[in-house]
Amino acid sequence: MNVTLKNIVITVNSIALIASILWTIKKPDYDSIISTLVLFAALIGLWISKTSKNKELKQNQKSGNNSKNYQAGNDINIQE
């Protein structure tokens, strides 16, 4: 996900979390408590995914004499 889009989603989630907390304070019920917990869990998940670095996969291959190398990013079928 794009960093700017992720920041927008975090901002919207934070606003919804604040509204849900206010709803829980004003009318404590299962609906308001569950929505607060879900929004809080989503915010933590977004924050963790934002701080984790996406590692780029690298592939290296070495072969000997009289051999063939096939390297692909996905599954391949070799028919000889």
Contacts in CASP RR format, 6 or more apart in sequence:
PFRMAT RR
TARGET T0000
AUTHOR 0000-0000-0000
METHOD contacts of the structure
MODEL  1
MNVTLKNIVITVNSIALIASILWTIKKPDYDSIISTLVLFAALIGLWISK
TSKNKELKQNQKSGNNSKNYQAGNDINIQE
1 9 0 8 1.000
1 49 0 8 1.000
3 50 0 8 1.000
6 46 0 8 1.000
6 49 0 8 1.000
6 50 0 8 1.000
9 46 0 8 1.000
10 43 0 8 1.000
10 46 0 8 1.000
10 47 0 8 1.000
10 50 0 8 1.000
13 39 0 8 1.000
13 42 0 8 1.000
13 43 0 8 1.000
13 46 0 8 1.000
14 43 0 8 1.000
16 39 0 8 1.000
17 36 0 8 1.000
17 39 0 8 1.000
17 40 0 8 1.000
17 43 0 8 1.000
20 32 0 8 1.000
20 35 0 8 1.000
20 36 0 8 1.000
20 39 0 8 1.000
21 36 0 8 1.000
23 32 0 8 1.000
23 35 0 8 1.000
23 36 0 8 1.000
24 32 0 8 1.000
24 33 0 8 1.000
24 36 0 8 1.000
57 73 0 8 1.000
59 71 0 8 1.000
59 73 0 8 1.000
61 69 0 8 1.000
61 71 0 8 1.000
63 69 0 8 1.000
70 76 0 8 1.000
70 78 0 8 1.000
END
